[in-house]
Amino acid sequence: MRIARYTTGQDPTYGIVTEDENGAMVIAEVQGDPLYQPIAYTGVQVPLDDARLLAPVIPRSKVVGIGKNYADHVAEMGGGQPPSEPLVFLKPNTSVVGPGDPIVLPRQSANVHYEGELAVVIGRICKDVPRERVPEVVFGYTCANDVTARDLQSSDAQWSRAKGFDTFCPLGPWIETELDHRDLALSTRVDGVTVQDSRTSLLIHDVVTLVSYVSSVFTLLPGDVILTGTPAGVGRIVAGQRVEVEIEGIGTLSNPVVSRD
Protein backbone atom coordinates (compact mmCIF):
# COMPACT_ATOMS: atom_id res chain seq x y z
CA MET A 1 0.00 0.00 0.00
CA ARG A 2 1.33 3.41 -0.98
CA ILE A 3 0.30 6.10 1.49
CA ALA A 4 0.68 9.67 0.28
CA ARG A 5 0.29 13.02 1.98
CA TYR A 6 -0.88 15.63 -0.49
CA THR A 7 -2.78 18.80 -1.20
CA THR A 8 -4.98 20.06 -3.99
CA GLY A 9 -4.83 23.61 -2.70
CA GLN A 10 -6.63 22.92 0.57
CA ASP A 11 -5.32 21.56 3.87
CA PRO A 12 -2.97 18.57 3.56
CA THR A 13 -4.67 15.19 3.63
CA TYR A 14 -3.74 11.53 3.24
CA GLY A 15 -4.65 9.00 0.62
CA ILE A 16 -3.77 5.69 -0.98
CA VAL A 17 -2.06 5.81 -4.39
CA THR A 18 -3.77 3.29 -6.64
CA GLU A 19 -5.33 2.82 -10.08
CA ASP A 20 -8.91 3.58 -11.00
CA GLU A 21 -11.08 1.35 -13.16
CA ASN A 22 -9.46 2.81 -16.27
CA GLY A 23 -5.92 2.18 -15.11
CA ALA A 24 -5.17 5.84 -14.35
CA MET A 25 -3.18 6.67 -11.22
CA VAL A 26 -5.31 8.28 -8.51
CA ILE A 27 -5.15 9.07 -4.82
CA ALA A 28 -8.04 7.65 -2.82
CA GLU A 29 -8.56 9.98 0.14
CA VAL A 30 -8.65 8.51 3.65
CA GLN A 31 -9.80 9.92 6.96
CA GLY A 32 -7.21 11.34 9.32
CA ASP A 33 -3.61 10.17 9.63
CA PRO A 34 -3.05 6.47 8.85
CA LEU A 35 -0.25 6.39 11.41
CA TYR A 36 -2.83 6.80 14.15
CA GLN A 37 -6.05 5.23 12.89
CA PRO A 38 -7.19 2.42 10.60
CA ILE A 39 -7.59 3.12 6.89
CA ALA A 40 -11.07 4.48 6.19
CA TYR A 41 -11.79 5.75 2.69
CA THR A 42 -13.87 8.90 2.23
CA GLY A 43 -14.94 8.02 -1.31
CA VAL A 44 -13.06 10.98 -2.81
CA GLN A 45 -10.52 10.26 -5.53
CA VAL A 46 -8.04 12.75 -7.00
CA PRO A 47 -5.98 12.16 -10.15
CA LEU A 48 -2.35 11.82 -9.10
CA ASP A 49 -1.35 14.45 -11.66
CA ASP A 50 -3.74 16.96 -10.05
CA ALA A 51 -2.28 16.60 -6.57
CA ARG A 52 0.83 18.12 -5.08
CA LEU A 53 2.65 15.46 -3.09
CA LEU A 54 4.04 16.54 0.28
CA ALA A 55 6.52 14.86 2.59
CA PRO A 56 4.66 11.63 3.40
CA VAL A 57 5.47 12.04 7.09
CA ILE A 58 6.58 14.93 9.28
CA PRO A 59 8.37 13.26 12.17
CA ARG A 60 6.78 14.30 15.48
CA SER A 61 10.05 13.66 17.24
CA LYS A 62 13.17 12.99 15.18
CA VAL A 63 14.99 11.81 12.10
CA VAL A 64 17.73 9.37 13.00
CA GLY A 65 20.59 9.16 10.52
CA ILE A 66 23.07 6.33 10.12
CA GLY A 67 26.56 7.14 8.86
CA LYS A 68 29.11 4.97 7.07
CA ASN A 69 26.73 2.06 6.43
CA TYR A 70 27.94 1.00 2.96
CA ALA A 71 31.51 -0.25 2.69
CA ASP A 72 32.11 1.51 -0.63
CA HIS A 73 31.01 4.85 0.85
CA VAL A 74 33.33 4.34 3.83
CA ALA A 75 36.16 3.75 1.36
CA GLU A 76 35.40 6.81 -0.79
CA MET A 77 35.32 9.01 2.31
CA GLY A 78 38.67 7.66 3.53
CA GLY A 79 37.02 6.39 6.68
CA GLY A 80 39.15 3.28 7.26
CA GLN A 81 37.33 0.25 8.60
CA PRO A 82 33.51 0.31 8.68
CA PRO A 83 32.08 0.91 12.17
CA SER A 84 31.42 -2.22 14.22
CA GLU A 85 28.18 -0.65 15.50
CA PRO A 86 25.80 1.72 13.69
CA LEU A 87 27.03 5.31 13.67
CA VAL A 88 24.03 7.35 14.81
CA PHE A 89 23.27 11.05 14.37
CA LEU A 90 20.14 13.21 14.42
CA LYS A 91 18.52 15.55 11.92
CA PRO A 92 15.81 17.95 13.11
CA ASN A 93 12.28 17.45 11.81
CA THR A 94 12.50 21.00 10.41
CA SER A 95 14.93 19.65 7.81
CA VAL A 96 12.16 17.58 6.19
CA VAL A 97 10.67 18.61 2.84
CA GLY A 98 8.67 16.72 0.26
CA PRO A 99 8.80 15.79 -3.42
CA GLY A 100 9.42 18.76 -5.67
CA ASP A 101 10.38 21.05 -2.81
CA PRO A 102 13.70 22.84 -3.32
CA ILE A 103 16.90 21.91 -1.55
CA VAL A 104 18.13 25.33 -0.44
CA LEU A 105 21.91 25.75 -0.36
CA PRO A 106 22.92 27.59 2.82
CA ARG A 107 25.26 30.56 2.74
CA GLN A 108 27.51 28.87 5.31
CA SER A 109 28.58 26.05 2.97
CA ALA A 110 30.38 25.87 -0.36
CA ASN A 111 30.22 22.08 -0.70
CA VAL A 112 26.74 20.54 -0.30
CA HIS A 113 26.33 16.87 -1.24
CA TYR A 114 23.40 14.58 -2.07
CA GLU A 115 23.09 11.21 -0.30
CA GLY A 116 20.36 8.89 -1.60
CA GLU A 117 19.02 6.51 1.04
CA LEU A 118 16.27 4.10 2.04
CA ALA A 119 14.22 5.53 4.93
CA VAL A 120 12.31 3.52 7.51
CA VAL A 121 9.12 5.04 9.00
CA ILE A 122 8.27 3.89 12.52
CA GLY A 123 4.62 3.05 13.16
CA ARG A 124 4.30 2.72 16.94
CA ILE A 125 5.96 3.82 20.15
CA CYS A 126 8.74 1.38 20.97
CA LYS A 127 11.88 0.89 23.02
CA ASP A 128 14.49 -1.90 23.10
CA VAL A 129 12.89 -3.75 20.19
CA PRO A 130 14.23 -7.31 19.77
CA ARG A 131 15.22 -8.21 16.23
CA GLU A 132 12.38 -10.66 15.78
CA ARG A 133 9.80 -7.97 16.60
CA VAL A 134 11.13 -5.22 14.33
CA PRO A 135 8.45 -5.86 11.65
CA GLU A 136 5.79 -5.04 14.25
CA VAL A 137 7.06 -1.46 14.71
CA VAL A 138 7.83 -0.54 11.08
CA PHE A 139 5.05 1.33 9.32
CA GLY A 140 6.73 1.43 5.92
CA TYR A 141 9.52 2.75 3.74
CA THR A 142 10.22 5.78 1.60
CA CYS A 143 13.05 7.45 -0.33
CA ALA A 144 15.31 9.98 1.36
CA ASN A 145 18.10 12.38 0.52
CA ASP A 146 20.40 12.98 3.49
CA VAL A 147 21.70 16.29 2.18
CA THR A 148 25.01 17.20 3.82
CA ALA A 149 27.21 20.28 3.96
CA ARG A 150 30.44 18.32 3.53
CA ASP A 151 32.78 21.18 4.39
CA LEU A 152 30.95 21.83 7.67
CA GLN A 153 30.89 18.12 8.42
CA SER A 154 34.68 18.16 8.17
CA SER A 155 35.20 21.33 10.18
CA ASP A 156 32.71 20.77 13.01
CA ALA A 157 33.30 18.37 15.88
CA GLN A 158 29.86 16.83 15.28
CA TRP A 159 27.39 16.65 12.38
CA SER A 160 24.32 18.54 13.58
CA ARG A 161 24.93 21.68 11.55
CA ALA A 162 26.16 19.88 8.44
CA LYS A 163 23.10 17.60 8.35
CA GLY A 164 20.48 19.81 9.93
CA PHE A 165 19.79 22.81 7.70
CA ASP A 166 16.21 23.42 6.60
CA THR A 167 15.41 21.38 3.44
CA PHE A 168 18.27 18.92 4.09
CA CYS A 169 15.96 15.89 4.45
CA PRO A 170 13.73 15.41 1.40
CA LEU A 171 11.36 12.43 1.85
CA GLY A 172 8.92 10.82 -0.57
CA PRO A 173 7.16 10.37 -2.82
CA TRP A 174 5.00 8.23 -0.48
CA ILE A 175 5.28 5.49 2.14
CA GLU A 176 5.25 1.92 0.85
CA THR A 177 3.90 -0.34 3.60
CA GLU A 178 4.32 -3.68 1.84
CA LEU A 179 7.95 -4.06 0.86
CA ASP A 180 10.75 -6.58 1.22
CA HIS A 181 13.57 -4.20 2.10
CA ARG A 182 16.41 -6.72 2.00
CA ASP A 183 17.63 -6.36 -1.61
CA LEU A 184 16.29 -3.29 -3.37
CA ALA A 185 17.99 -1.36 -6.16
CA LEU A 186 18.86 2.19 -5.05
CA SER A 187 20.06 4.86 -7.43
CA THR A 188 20.60 8.61 -7.40
CA ARG A 189 20.62 10.84 -10.47
CA VAL A 190 21.73 14.44 -10.87
CA ASP A 191 20.25 16.10 -13.95
CA GLY A 192 19.42 12.63 -15.28
CA VAL A 193 22.93 11.21 -14.87
CA THR A 194 23.24 8.24 -12.52
CA VAL A 195 25.73 9.02 -9.76
CA GLN A 196 24.85 6.32 -7.20
CA ASP A 197 23.89 2.75 -8.07
CA SER A 198 23.69 0.15 -5.32
CA ARG A 199 21.44 -2.30 -3.47
CA THR A 200 20.14 -2.39 0.09
CA SER A 201 21.59 -5.89 0.44
CA LEU A 202 24.98 -4.15 0.70
CA LEU A 203 24.09 -2.31 3.91
CA ILE A 204 26.67 -3.09 6.58
CA HIS A 205 23.99 -2.99 9.27
CA ASP A 206 20.64 -4.03 7.79
CA VAL A 207 17.23 -2.56 8.54
CA VAL A 208 16.40 -5.03 11.30
CA THR A 209 19.71 -4.35 13.02
CA LEU A 210 19.27 -0.59 12.72
CA VAL A 211 15.74 -0.45 14.14
CA SER A 212 16.67 -2.70 17.03
CA TYR A 213 19.88 -0.77 17.75
CA VAL A 214 18.38 2.71 17.46
CA SER A 215 15.49 1.72 19.74
CA SER A 216 18.03 0.71 22.37
CA VAL A 217 19.24 4.32 22.38
CA PHE A 218 16.05 6.33 21.82
CA THR A 219 12.39 5.70 22.46
CA LEU A 220 10.94 5.73 18.94
CA LEU A 221 7.60 7.40 18.30
CA PRO A 222 5.09 6.97 15.47
CA GLY A 223 6.36 8.90 12.47
CA ASP A 224 10.01 8.86 13.48
CA VAL A 225 12.27 8.18 10.51
CA ILE A 226 15.51 6.20 10.34
CA LEU A 227 17.79 6.95 7.38
CA THR A 228 19.74 3.77 6.65
CA GLY A 229 22.89 5.23 5.07
CA THR A 230 24.15 6.09 1.60
CA PRO A 231 26.29 4.12 -0.87
CA ALA A 232 29.32 5.37 -2.78
CA GLY A 233 29.01 8.10 -5.38
CA VAL A 234 28.17 11.12 -3.24
CA GLY A 235 29.04 14.48 -4.72
CA ARG A 236 28.42 18.18 -4.82
CA ILE A 237 25.21 19.80 -5.99
CA VAL A 238 24.79 23.36 -7.20
CA ALA A 239 21.87 25.66 -7.85
CA GLY A 240 19.90 24.80 -10.97
CA GLN A 241 20.41 21.05 -10.71
CA ARG A 242 17.81 18.41 -9.90
CA VAL A 243 18.43 15.38 -7.70
CA GLU A 244 16.40 12.17 -8.02
CA VAL A 245 16.55 9.25 -5.60
CA GLU A 246 14.90 6.09 -6.91
CA ILE A 247 14.34 2.92 -4.90
CA GLU A 248 12.94 -0.27 -6.34
CA GLY A 249 9.41 -0.95 -5.14
CA ILE A 250 8.88 2.57 -3.85
CA GLY A 251 9.37 5.17 -6.58
CA THR A 252 11.34 8.34 -7.24
CA LEU A 253 11.94 11.36 -5.03
CA SER A 254 12.85 14.43 -7.08
CA ASN A 255 14.00 17.84 -5.81
CA PRO A 256 15.48 20.94 -7.47
CA VAL A 257 18.47 22.70 -5.97
CA VAL A 258 18.36 26.46 -5.40
CA SER A 259 20.52 29.12 -3.78
CA ARG A 260 19.33 30.95 -0.72
CA ASP A 261 18.36 34.51 -1.67
Secondary structure, DSSP 8 states (H G I E B T S, - for coil): -EEEEEESSSS-EEEEEEE-TTS-EEEEEESS-TTTS---EEEEEEEGGGSEEE-S---SS-EEEEES-BHHHHHHTT--S--SS-EEEEE-GGGEE-TT--EEE-TT-S-EEE-EEEEEEE-S-BSS--GGGHHHHEEEEEEEE--EEHHHHHHSSSSHHHHHSTT-EEEEEEEESS--GGG-EEEEEETTEEEEEEEGGGBSS-HHHHHHHHHHHS-B-TT-EEE----S--EE--TT-EEEEEETTTEEEEEEEEE--
